[in-house]
Amino acid sequence: MVSGVAVMPGAFSQLDAARISEAIDWQQHTITIFGRKVTEPRLSAWLGDSGLSYVYSGVERKPSAWVKPIVEIRDTVMDLCGAGMNSVLCNLYRNGQDSMGWHADNEPELGPQPTIASVSLGGARRFRLRRTDHHAESIGLDLRHGDLLIMRGQSQRQWQHCVPKTRRAVAPRINLTFRSIICDRKGAPICPVS
Ligand SMILES: O=C(O)CCC(=O)C(=O)O
């Protein structure tokens, strides 16, 4: 297993993915990668405490306000992983052609050793991890409805992750990736206004 990465299978299996999806105002963003504008192959939403700001793919984003069903999940996530969470990136993979490319959650806003807690709901998808300094070393996990994946310590420095496209018929999947913004863009600690 990868150091700093753990899965709690079925921790949220009682949740209804369709009900959670309805509570979220999904958007499809256009981002700039290597100077080229691309439409993200998934829908997303960012919720969090007021006063936070997060730069993602060169675009500064302000979070939308928390909604009750997500607050309930957040509070359980914080209990289970023993870390505070002041924001969540929500992703909706509508089918097997929706995906997330290789990256690490290593933005300066998250501090040097972030705890990232990710809840999967709906259809199962393959989640891949590869070593940052040796891409050939990789592993795959199937994340199923209700699973809680926790990544902490050095894991965002040592590993990258992705959700690849698949030709298999897969049901829509929601992923809620909770995190805590604790620094400004330059890595200096901040006191968020709530
Ligand atoms: O959908 C997933 O399991 C991964 C999401 C992710 O990598 C992210 O939000 O940074």
The ligand as an ORCA input file, in Angstrom:
! r2SCAN-3c Opt
* xyz 0 1
  O     -12.614     11.624     -8.384
  C     -11.670     11.297     -7.694
  O     -11.642     10.241     -7.051
  C     -10.439     12.181     -7.642
  C     -10.752     13.644     -7.549
  C      -9.495     14.467     -7.496
  O      -8.443     14.003     -7.829
  C      -9.538     15.850     -7.043
  O     -10.631     16.402     -6.788
  O      -8.447     16.456     -6.930
*
